[in-house]
Structures are given as structure tokens and as C-alpha cells.
Amino acid sequence: MRSSNRVHGSGRSVSLVYISSGLMDADAFTSLCRKLGWVDVDIAAYSANSEVLDASEEAFSEAVEAVRAADLVVLRMHGGSVYFRKYGRLMDVVVSKGIPAMICSGSADELEGEASRALFPYPDTEYSLLHDFIDIGGERNLTGLVLWACRTFAGMDVGVPEAEVPRAQGIYRPGDVRGFKEEAYLRSLDSSKPTVAVMFHQAQWLRGTTAHIDALVREIERKGAQTIPVFFTSGENGKLGSTGLRGAVRKYLLKGGRPRVQAVVMCMGFSQAAMAGGPGNVFGMLGVPVLQAPAVYRSSRDWEDDTAGLSPQEVSMGAIQTELDGQISTAPLQFMEPHGDRFSVCTVPDRVTAVADSALAWCRLSKLPRGDVRVAVLLDMPTSGSLGACRGLDTMNSLCRLMSRLSDEGYS
């Protein structure tokens, strides 16, 4: 997507490229640049999501053309370069042309090393400032990034603000109700009613891409239950004021060491237990079922037409890694609908209902005496005829241990 702030005749110009990978939010950058008509510099901005560039060679060629003309290239790489297949080809252009580049992945991986730092030929203080602008995100911080570029490449006499740090975690209500008080809300919860936590990434709250969260919260509450919707970031980060997943669980989902909820719906992929760090599985503090609602990084129509369902990338992030945490896979909740070069988060009504019904069923189950709970164990019988085959694992011994433990804990 290309945009301009439509300032002409100033004699000063700057050309910026912003590539987003794994976040589908590139259009936020060009939309912002379009608003900066008060800046006395002609800003030519190009942005793209890596998912689009990987899917279309024509789109990738347009990105390469924009990079060759750029004063600064920004790559926001959520999850590392593995999810942007053409990353190496794009970086070959950046390096061969000697174009200043800022690469930010928000985690300690191969993209945050010396080689990436060498692509930005400015002092460490400016590198840190721009890294914060990109890593923290939000309109104010992206404005700071653009102002820095206008000052550096176009000679504009303008002050560049420090990065603004928004809330890292909190309770969310659809519509983000003005004057909402978290403590008062938690006190208002009725302990006799089923309560479900809905957890999602702080970046979605910051960008306002919460249509799927809004739909799920409203559906659960329409069915007579209560919700505690919580936005958070996975790991602790003092600079950002983040207490991490562990801190969010302690503050919002526990009361006197006991859970406020009977079930959790997790709307973030990857192994959150691993990303949260610390001893043991963070969800063990709660002792309640955690359901995983996978994200689909395509349109709902593409998903419906795909006989495989989730793509390998979506399965990895939204099912395989989350099952390592002991989470229960449910229906996909988040889809990305294209609108030209832009994408918006949406959901599918019957998928929302399926996730809500599953969460409430687990809430009801938690109220039953263990002796009244009927447990069925299904074993796979592949075409080889090997009952319970599991890639060399001792399925039958595991089943015996499971049944013994269920019996010891009072299940009939």
C-alpha cells in the first residue's frame, strides 16, 4: 500500500517502507502518514504485510521497487524471519543498496543481533529510540518514527518525542467503556455464576483489532455467564511495565490463591507457558481448563474453501505449540478479511458460538461432583492396525496411569 501526506512544494521529501510480518497491520503505517499533513515534508510511504508478499510475486516486485527508492526500511518481524519466506531476497536488496534499515522482532532471536544492528548506521541512542517506537507500537510511537525520518533525511527542524509506553495489561470491555474501574468490576462478579476468562494480546487492544474478542465476550455473556477479558504481553518487561502472563493471571484471575474463573479461552498462539518463563506451567496456578482458539491469517472464505482447514503455519502456532501447554483446541475465532491492500480482523458467528459453548460446558463440568463425571478415552486406530499408535510413545502404559490417577482423584 502506498500513501502520501500530500504536502508538495516544500522542497523536502522522505521515502519510507514499512513491512509487517505475522501481525497483518501494515496499513496502520500508511494510514498514519496520510494524516500528517501538518508536517512540512512530502512523505512517500509504502507498507505491506509479508503474507501478501509471500503469496504474490507481483506484490513482492512492487515492494522491491519501493525499497530501492527508500530512505529508511522498517521490518516488524513478529515470530522471526521464518514466517516471511522472501525475507532473504528483500534483505539482499537492502544490503546491496546500502539502505538504512530497522529490524525489530520484539524477542531475543537472530533478528536482534549485531548483523541487524549494522544495517542502521546511526548512534545507539537513536537505534534504541526507533526500536522502542516500533516494538511498542501505537499511533503516537509511529508518528515519532516518521518525525525522526523527516528530521534525519529531509532536514526538518522538528522535535522527536520519547516513546510512549501504554498499558501492558488490563481488563478490557467491548467498547472500552470510559471510566471503567477494574477493581470495581472484579468485585461486582457473582461467584454463583459461571465465569470465563478471555485472554488476548495487548497489541490487539492497542490497535483496536478486537472484533473477535468483542463477539466472544458478548456471546458468553448473552448465554448468562460472566467474563474477565484480559489483554497482556507474554513475558515480563520492566521497560514496558509488563508483568507478563504470570502477573496477569495473579492479578486478574486469582483471588486469595483461588481461581475467579472456571475456564479460560486463550486467543494467542505459540506456547504461552514457555514464553511466560518461570518455574512450571503458568496455567497450573489456575487449575482450570484452558481452551485455545486458533487464529486464521486468511479470509473466512479461504478457510472455508480449504479442505485442510488450518495451514501448516496456523497449526504450528495455534494447535501444536499450545497443546504443549496442555490447552484444549477449539474452533478458529479470528480471521483476516482483505479490503484492497488492508486487512481487518473479523470472525464467523457459528465459530464464536462453538467456542462459547465449549467454554461454558467446561464451566458446568467443574460444578459436578467428581463421582458423577463420566470420562471417555478415545484411542486412534490408524490403517496399520496398531491401536493407540503415537510415534513410539507407550500409549497403553500412559492410559493405565491416567485411569489410576482418575480413580485416585475420585472419578468413577
BATIPA-240717 format. One line per field, with one value per residue (C-alpha): x, z, y. Coordinates in steps of 0.05 Angstrom, whole numbers, plus 5000, padded with zeros to 4 digits. Layout:
BEGIN
u: c(X ...)
w: c(Z ...)
v: c(Y ...)
end
This chain:
BEGIN
u: c(5000 5026 5006 5027 5012 5000 5050 5081 5126 5164 5227 5236 5216 5227 5211 5194 5180 5145 5139 5099 5105 5058 5016 4976 4978 5020 4963 4966 5032 5009 4943 4983 5028 4967 4944 5009 4990 5017 5088 5124 5156 5129 5124 5121 5102 5097 5073 5059 5045 5094 5036 5016 5088 5098 5033 5045 5109 5078 5067 5138 5166 5128 5158 5228 5217 5195 5256 5304 5276 5272 5310 5292 5264 5229 5214 5169 5181 5135 5160 5225 5243 5216 5146 5169 5195 5221 5257 5326 5311 5286 5346 5393 5364 5371 5443 5464 5435 5463 5394 5387 5342 5310 5292 5251 5224 5208 5246 5317 5327 5371 5339 5362 5437 5498 5484 5417 5445 5498 5443 5425 5484 5464 5483 5459 5414 5375 5374 5343 5292 5269 5269 5222 5177 5169 5168 5117 5075 5014 4999 5040 5102 5096 5089 5154 5187 5163 5185 5254 5258 5235 5289 5344 5332 5294 5328 5262 5271 5225 5227 5223 5186 5207 5170 5102 5091 5017 4986 5017 4959 4889 4816 4781 4707 4677 4675 4730 4680 4701 4712 4716 4747 4780 4775 4702 4688 4722 4684 4618 4626 4575 4612 4549 4552 4599 4658 4704 4770 4784 4858 4889 4950 4958 4976 4905 4877 4925 4907 4832 4832 4785 4724 4733 4743 4681 4639 4662 4652 4582 4563 4587 4550 4488 4486 4483 4557 4607 4673 4740 4772 4846 4898 4971 5041 5073 5138 5157 5187 5203 5213 5143 5112 5093 5083 5076 5026 5042 5029 4963 4939 4956 4924 4861 4844 4863 4832 4864 4901 4837 4813 4758 4742 4721 4752 4800 4797 4866 4867 4943 4984 5051 5069 5050 5076 5146 5143 5120 5182 5190 5181 5129 5068 5038 4968 4980 4967 4895 4879 4822 4814 4849 4817 4856 4820 4867 4877 4869 4912 4868 4797 4739 4721 4791 4788 4720 4744 4808 4795 4857 4827 4886 4950 5016 5035 4968 4970 5040 5023 4951 4949 5016 5053 4992 4980 5048 5018 4960 4910 4846 4838 4772 4745 4782 4759 4800 4802 4834 4788 4821 4797 4842 4912 4885 4862 4812 4801 4733 4701 4648 4585 4579 4653 4641 4582 4623 4679 4629 4590 4655 4678 4610 4608 4674 4646 4586 4632 4672 4609 4595 4618 4676 4639 4584 4632 4635 4702 4713 4782 4787 4846 4866 4867 4909 4908 4968 4922 4965 4916 4935 4997 5034 5101 5136 5105 5079 5005 4977 5021 5002 4928 4936 4969 4915 4859 4893 4901 4828 4807 4852 4822 4750 4726 4682)
w: c(5000 4982 5013 5017 5065 5002 5021 4957 4941 5007 4971 5023 5018 5051 5027 5078 5073 5129 5124 5177 5186 5229 5252 5189 5209 5155 5133 5200 5179 5112 5143 5195 5143 5105 5167 5175 5130 5183 5171 5121 5085 5027 5058 5008 5047 5025 5070 5061 5101 5089 5079 5017 4991 5000 4963 4903 4864 4833 4902 4922 4860 4879 4949 4920 4876 4938 4978 4923 4928 5004 5055 5111 5112 5174 5184 5242 5246 5296 5307 5268 5195 5187 5174 5118 5063 5019 5076 5050 4979 5006 5051 4993 4961 5026 5035 4963 4960 5028 5052 5127 5158 5226 5241 5303 5325 5397 5422 5430 5364 5303 5280 5342 5334 5311 5237 5241 5284 5230 5180 5218 5212 5268 5342 5394 5426 5361 5348 5417 5406 5339 5365 5421 5372 5330 5387 5430 5371 5371 5332 5376 5371 5296 5290 5328 5278 5219 5252 5264 5190 5169 5213 5192 5117 5099 5148 5181 5245 5289 5359 5364 5426 5471 5462 5496 5538 5540 5590 5582 5614 5639 5637 5572 5560 5489 5470 5522 5569 5592 5667 5673 5740 5742 5817 5819 5761 5795 5860 5821 5796 5823 5848 5836 5761 5712 5695 5635 5624 5552 5543 5483 5463 5486 5414 5392 5447 5427 5353 5366 5327 5377 5335 5352 5426 5427 5393 5441 5504 5482 5464 5530 5569 5526 5549 5622 5642 5664 5630 5651 5585 5597 5549 5565 5538 5548 5585 5639 5614 5664 5609 5583 5651 5633 5689 5636 5634 5705 5732 5693 5719 5791 5788 5749 5752 5823 5888 5953 5915 5885 5813 5798 5734 5715 5645 5603 5528 5503 5438 5430 5394 5410 5477 5525 5584 5552 5534 5604 5634 5707 5741 5718 5675 5689 5679 5736 5783 5760 5756 5707 5633 5583 5514 5453 5399 5338 5292 5216 5178 5117 5100 5126 5054 5040 5105 5087 5017 5043 5055 5100 5147 5182 5144 5170 5199 5233 5261 5288 5323 5343 5358 5364 5408 5450 5463 5496 5549 5559 5524 5493 5419 5399 5336 5299 5324 5287 5212 5169 5116 5059 5037 4979 5009 5080 5127 5184 5240 5237 5260 5238 5281 5287 5307 5362 5386 5385 5427 5477 5483 5495 5549 5585 5581 5618 5669 5681 5687 5742 5785 5781 5837 5810 5823 5774 5718 5661 5625 5556 5528 5452 5422 5349 5305 5243 5180 5205 5257 5316 5370 5403 5360 5380 5346 5393 5458 5507 5498 5537 5598 5596 5593 5653 5693 5672 5693 5760 5774 5756 5804 5859 5850 5857 5786 5776)
v: c(5000 5069 5135 5208 5264 5306 5360 5386 5445 5445 5422 5368 5295 5228 5158 5104 5029 4990 4914 4876 4801 4760 4819 4839 4912 4946 4991 5027 5058 5085 5109 5147 5180 5202 5241 5281 5339 5387 5361 5406 5347 5306 5236 5179 5116 5044 4988 4914 4851 4795 4746 4785 4789 4714 4699 4745 4755 4817 4847 4829 4863 4926 4922 4915 4976 5015 4991 5014 5085 5086 5129 5080 5009 4983 4910 4889 4814 4781 4710 4718 4712 4641 4668 4713 4667 4723 4758 4739 4764 4830 4839 4826 4889 4929 4908 4917 4987 5007 5029 5043 4991 4978 4906 4892 4825 4841 4780 4755 4719 4721 4787 4825 4812 4851 4839 4873 4930 4942 4958 5021 5070 5117 5122 5072 5124 5133 5059 5047 5102 5076 5005 5027 5064 5000 4949 4986 5009 5053 5117 5163 5120 5110 5186 5192 5145 5187 5252 5223 5205 5275 5307 5258 5252 5316 5364 5385 5424 5383 5354 5278 5254 5198 5132 5129 5067 5047 4999 4930 4891 4903 4883 4901 4913 4917 4989 5004 5037 5106 5109 5033 5011 4943 4932 4951 4904 4845 4859 4860 4789 4739 4677 4635 4647 4613 4658 4653 4690 4712 4728 4763 4804 4876 4896 4880 4924 4979 4976 4965 4899 4865 4846 4772 4786 4831 4777 4722 4764 4784 4713 4684 4739 4730 4658 4680 4675 4727 4744 4772 4795 4807 4836 4823 4811 4743 4759 4808 4873 4928 4980 4967 4958 4887 4836 4781 4726 4704 4773 4779 4712 4730 4799 4786 4712 4693 4717 4693 4640 4611 4619 4670 4632 4561 4564 4606 4619 4636 4676 4679 4626 4595 4563 4618 4576 4576 4650 4669 4637 4619 4552 4503 4515 4583 4555 4507 4566 4566 4492 4503 4483 4529 4528 4550 4590 4588 4647 4641 4690 4687 4706 4664 4646 4620 4580 4550 4531 4498 4424 4421 4473 4507 4518 4487 4555 4563 4491 4503 4568 4553 4479 4442 4491 4507 4433 4430 4476 4427 4472 4444 4461 4493 4527 4583 4650 4703 4713 4767 4797 4835 4904 4920 4926 4928 4873 4874 4825 4790 4725 4676 4673 4598 4593 4644 4603 4539 4569 4599 4534 4495 4543 4541 4465 4463 4512 4466 4406 4440 4442 4368 4321 4280 4216 4239 4255 4204 4202 4171 4159 4152 4116 4124 4062 4080 4038 3999 3967 3989 4011 4077 4086 4150 4154 4105 4131 4079 4096 4037 4050 4123 4103 4058 4113 4162 4116 4102 4176 4190 4135 4163 4232 4207 4198 4137)
end
